[in-house]
Amino acid sequence: MNKYPLIEMIAFFLRHTRLQIPKWRTEFVHHVKRVRSSHTKVEGGIKKSFYNVETKKGEIINLEFNQEDLIWQLEQSGIYKGFAVDRLLAHCQRHKHSPSDSHRIIPIRFEVFPIELIDRKTPIELALIDCVRPFRFKKSRNGSIQVKSIETQHLENKFTEKNLNYVIEDTDGRFYHVVFIPDLLDWRFMQEVDEQFFFVRK
């Protein structure tokens, strides 16, 4: 896998909703102005990152990211007790020489809304492959590639890690195979895919 280049990725994380195309509800959206502090630690064998962020409206919000389950959570305290976070856009940096994992994945935009508005009432979480979706990526210095849709996706279990595979179509009608490795927080570019390989299009 190391022979495939690391790429910068803007990724869309989901927990309570199933969306093929990222959408935001204006009344719930918070834009991050800056990350005031962040750190990563292992709890019960699971690596978690903790963030204290300031939004562009001046709110201070505490977020938690479970790296194993790809779940973002809101700290249940103060004015945000009884609220949930979902539809989170994050910048996944390619540079591995960072102080902690929390410095490699940085929240950009997210929704905060009352828990009673959650559509999915089941306690069963989404499948891992459905929890994160590529949104925009850069494989070279010559601009970024905007994802239009996900053509196919599948989870691949390796000996020591899980790989999330996506074949995506960009806004110019070109296809790419990219892989996310949650344990490493690595997005890797595998190859550009010829459309002729697709025998059935939705």
Secondary structure, 3 states (H helix, E strand, C coil): CCCCCECEEEEEECCCCCCCCCCCCHHHEEEEEEEEEEEEEEECCEEEEEEEEEECCCCEEEEEEECCCCEEEECCCHHHCCEEEEEEEEEECCCCCCCCHHHCEEEEEEEEEEHHHCCCCCCCCCCHHHCEEEEEEECCCCCCEEEEEEEEEEEEECCCCEEEEEEEEECCCCEEEEEEECCCCEEEEEEEECHHHCCCCC
